[in-house]
Amino acid sequence: MITGVLLPERVQLLTLVIALSMVTTPFIIKLGDWWLNLTALDEDETAITNTTAQTPNATEVNGKVIIAGFGRVGRRVAQLLERAGVEYIALDNNHERVNQFRGEGFNVFFGDACKLKVLQSAGAAHATMLLFSLDNFTNLEHLVKDVRRHYPKIQIHARAHDIAHCETLLNDGANQVVSETLEAGLRLGEMALINSGFDKVKANGVVAEFRLELYSALYDNVLYKSHPPN
């Protein structure tokens, strides 16, 4: 027997297998795409169903603030609003977190705030302000654009990573932004001033003035780019 040479029977079998794979592969790919689309739709419907079941009717949230994301920052915002007597509704896609803080009296409901349908079911059409406090910034820019397009009058306030991210979100339609890195730097700088001998009032004044300069420059830059002089 000569090695490296296929017998005629095996050649015919191999040819048949190759032919069958060429014929069936496109159908398998289409079947896979169909299944992925189906499961994606199921996930969206589940998110909407769960949110609708735990969220007040959209007509009942007139004048409320929507807090998208109920991590540490979102909870602090909710606490401040509660102290001031401002009504709000919060959304978060973590079941355990929602159950925990609903049990503590917070007005938070389950729902993926990165989905426009979920924001709609939470009453975005009737809310006066939408505050994004998401831990994951991945889809935030696209989401801000979508919200601005669908709700041109709503106030959008967003938590951003740095100044560059702030500028992007402002260009996408946010009204006001807060930079995590900037605020952390200002807070640490204030501590350094106090430990260097400044009294708290003077240190607060220096930091407040510096913050105003930085954010004013940011907003002026965005305004200049959107409406350049002729």
Summary of the structure (lengths in Angstrom):
residues: 230
radius of gyration: 26.7
end to end distance: 86.5
largest distance: 96.6
contacts: 655
relative contact order: 0.08
helix: 62%
strand: 11%
